[in-house]
Amino acid sequence: MANYFESTKLPHFTADFEYFRIPYEKWDLMLTRLRQMGLSTIVMIVPWAFHENEGGTIDLQGVTNNRRNLVGLVRLCHQLDFDCILKVGPYHQNHGLINQGLPTWLSEDSLSEAVKGWYTAISQPLVALQWPNGPILALHFSSAPADQESTLPVSEHVAQVRWPIWLRKRYGGVNKMNGVLGTNYGTISQAPFPTYWSEEPTLLEQEAKVFLAELLKDKQATDYQILIDAGWQIPILGQTKVEVETLRLQNYTDPTVLNDSDSNSVILNLQQPIQIDPDPVEVSRYPVWAATAPIRADGSLRRKFWTFKHKLWQYQKLDAVLEDSILRMPFDKGEALSSGRDTALKMSLPKGSKPTIYRLRSNGELIIDEGLKTYRGKITGQYVVEDEITQTDWVLCIDHPNEPLTDFPQTYLSRLLNSQLQTLLRCGGLVESLSEILSPKSVLSPVEVRPQTNASHTYTLNEARRGLREADVALRKAIRSIGGLEAGFDIILGRPTPEIPQPAKGTIVINPEVFDAGVKDILYHIGKVCTESAIELKTASDMVQQIVDETQSLTIERYQTSYTNAVTATIHCRQNLHQVIAQLRTEIAAEKLPLVIWRVHDQIQSISKRLRWGVLRN
């Protein structure tokens, strides 16, 4: 079967996207930042321990933690025109992961069978999303616990069982082995596996290294076949020094590596592009990850971002040139400019060009750049990297701004809009779901006639309400005794801790009908606010969707109108949601609402965060 890389120019540029570290509300923003850098393919490190924190339960849908929604992230990539490569382990070196990403409960003896279960589990929901039907271009697996094939110590099973068997097959008998190795053992089983490597390795140690290399090769062949049997038909890259693949993944963190990227057999992957602060304790050995990354934890950009950006865009656009720290990228009816520092410009324009100059901010806002002017065939003025609002993505010089855009600005701006659109659609759907849950049934189904309530039903409901009140009182007492509300909220939300891993749990739905009248009225009010917000987000997303669907007619004005509509709806929606959040906090603290309602608070706050990072981008 043909693969994607056979039809594209190499080297192929990618970047790590360590989703398990990034708050899922920021996924949209961080993908946009990588797009702005000049990348359209990401490498997803998939840590086994993060998705299976207890044996037998693997969460790939975000049931126990939103950051575990790997399937949702792959689908998001597809919606945003991103491709991806999955690094499925089981070992992950150089990513700062506890136990290299393996579950801590896993024993060496059961590893082989467990790996098969892990590969099978992740393949079931994802194999349908491989290229050409989906965004997954390749897999990468690593069967070794470190970069070196000869890592010591080895397991007891390898040293005492597999090592003697290998020697017996290699030499046939102890006499031949003693003759070749210069040893004097009575039986092959007496030949010990080395516990360390000498500076000048003995013949036995040299044989042990050959044995480990063959062992690794066999292990890789087994792992590779498991993935093939699971239905993967895309390239599968294995990390080994024994077998060199025709398509290799090479990591880098220094932009100067891109100066020599002329190999036609390499995927060049940028490691640690996104700072994480703090780094989640359940996965990482470090308090902060990638402290000097080009993209900060809040989505703002360090100067090295533009260094990477200029090199990557020069590769994509062969006519792009770097002049005095300014990247000039011509396109049909205009030119794009980018710089990583404030710069006084005096640049010649093509003959006859009289462009309107726009500043595209990193949040997607497109405005007239008042600091740059055209005069006598030149662009003059001050290029500003950062103003009081945000940083500059591009300066766009467009000759006929009222005409439909083509080439680079058409594609680039439509993708920025599409990113906002996907956030609006997902958040709108989540708010609508909350409104359905928290609205009276008569509102949702006006034609439905409720059956007459009998006495036994009323008694049961009252008993349930009494039980809820008693449970809430007991929980609050327990919280006070163990040190505060936050610990209690962790219990309510089912947040896993490193000491006590939690198995996957289904989503708990809050039903207003089971609460007392006062609680029920508050929840119904929240449901009404969610209904209004869902309608507002739906209206905005419909308008943006129309623009995205009609890319060929995209103009500067249509882009600006669409962007403004999305931002305005988001700001108003978040204001309403924040009022609900404030009400929930006040009522829960005053014990007017049971602690279990904190789940509603958590969901609404998450929606607000996602709108902030995905639409407002600040």
Stockholm file with secondary structure:
# STOCKHOLM 1.0

chainA/1-618         MANYFESTKLPHFTADFEYFRIPYEKWDLMLTRLRQMGLSTIVMIVPWAFHENEGGTIDLQGVTNNRRNLVGLVRLCHQLDFDCILKVGPYHQNHGLINQGLPTWLSEDSLSEAVKGWYTAISQPLVALQWPNGPILALHFSSAPADQESTLPVSEHVAQVRWPIWLRKRYGGVNKMNGVLGTNYGTISQAPFPTYWSEEPTLLEQEAKVFLAELLKDKQATDYQILIDAGWQIPILGQTKVEVETLRLQNYTDPTVLNDSDSNSVILNLQQPIQIDPDPVEVSRYPVWAATAPIRADGSLRRKFWTFKHKLWQYQKLDAVLEDSILRMPFDKGEALSSGRDTALKMSLPKGSKPTIYRLRSNGELIIDEGLKTYRGKITGQYVVEDEITQTDWVLCIDHPNEPLTDFPQTYLSRLLNSQLQTLLRCGGLVESLSEILSPKSVLSPVEVRPQTNASHTYTLNEARRGLREADVALRKAIRSIGGLEAGFDIILGRPTPEIPQPAKGTIVINPEVFDAGVKDILYHIGKVCTESAIELKTASDMVQQIVDETQSLTIERYQTSYTNAVTATIHCRQNLHQVIAQLRTEIAAEKLPLVIWRVHDQIQSISKRLRWGVLRN
#=GR chainA/1-618 SS CCCGGGGSCSSEEEEECCTTTSCGGGHHHHHHHHHHHTCCEEEEECCHHHHCSBTTBCCSSSSSCGGGCHHHHHHHHHHTTCEEEEEEEECCCSSCBGGGGSCTTCCGGGHHHHHHHHHHHHHHHHGGGBTTTSSEEEEEEECSSSSSTTCSCCCHHIIIIIHHHHHHHHHSSHHHHHHHHTCCCSSGGGSCCCSSCCSSCCHHHHHHHHHHHHHHHHHHHHHHHHHHHTTCCSCEEECCSSSCCSSEEEEECCGGGGGGCCCSSEEEEECCCBCBSSCCTTTBSSSSBCTTCSBCTTSCBCHHHHHHHHHHHHHHCTTCEEETTEEEEEETTEEEEEESSCEEEEEECCTTCCCEEEEEETTSCEEECTTEEEETTEEEEEECSBCSSCBEEEEEEESCTTSCCCHHHHHHHHHHHHHHHHHHHHHHHHHHHHHHHTSCHHHHCTTCCCCCCCHHHHHHHHHHHHHHHHHHHHHHHHHHHHTCHHHHHHHHHTCCCSSSCCCCCCCCCCCGGGSCHHHHHHHHHHHHHHHHHHHHHHHHHHHHHHHHHTGGGCCHHHHHHHHHHHHHHHHHHHHHHHHHHHHHHHHHHTTSSCGGGHHHHHHHHHHHHHHIIIIICC
#=GC SS_cons         CCCGGGGSCSSEEEEECCTTTSCGGGHHHHHHHHHHHTCCEEEEECCHHHHCSBTTBCCSSSSSCGGGCHHHHHHHHHHTTCEEEEEEEECCCSSCBGGGGSCTTCCGGGHHHHHHHHHHHHHHHHGGGBTTTSSEEEEEEECSSSSSTTCSCCCHHIIIIIHHHHHHHHHSSHHHHHHHHTCCCSSGGGSCCCSSCCSSCCHHHHHHHHHHHHHHHHHHHHHHHHHHHTTCCSCEEECCSSSCCSSEEEEECCGGGGGGCCCSSEEEEECCCBCBSSCCTTTBSSSSBCTTCSBCTTSCBCHHHHHHHHHHHHHHCTTCEEETTEEEEEETTEEEEEESSCEEEEEECCTTCCCEEEEEETTSCEEECTTEEEETTEEEEEECSBCSSCBEEEEEEESCTTSCCCHHHHHHHHHHHHHHHHHHHHHHHHHHHHHHHTSCHHHHCTTCCCCCCCHHHHHHHHHHHHHHHHHHHHHHHHHHHHTCHHHHHHHHHTCCCSSSCCCCCCCCCCCGGGSCHHHHHHHHHHHHHHHHHHHHHHHHHHHHHHHHHTGGGCCHHHHHHHHHHHHHHHHHHHHHHHHHHHHHHHHHHTTSSCGGGHHHHHHHHHHHHHHIIIIICC
//
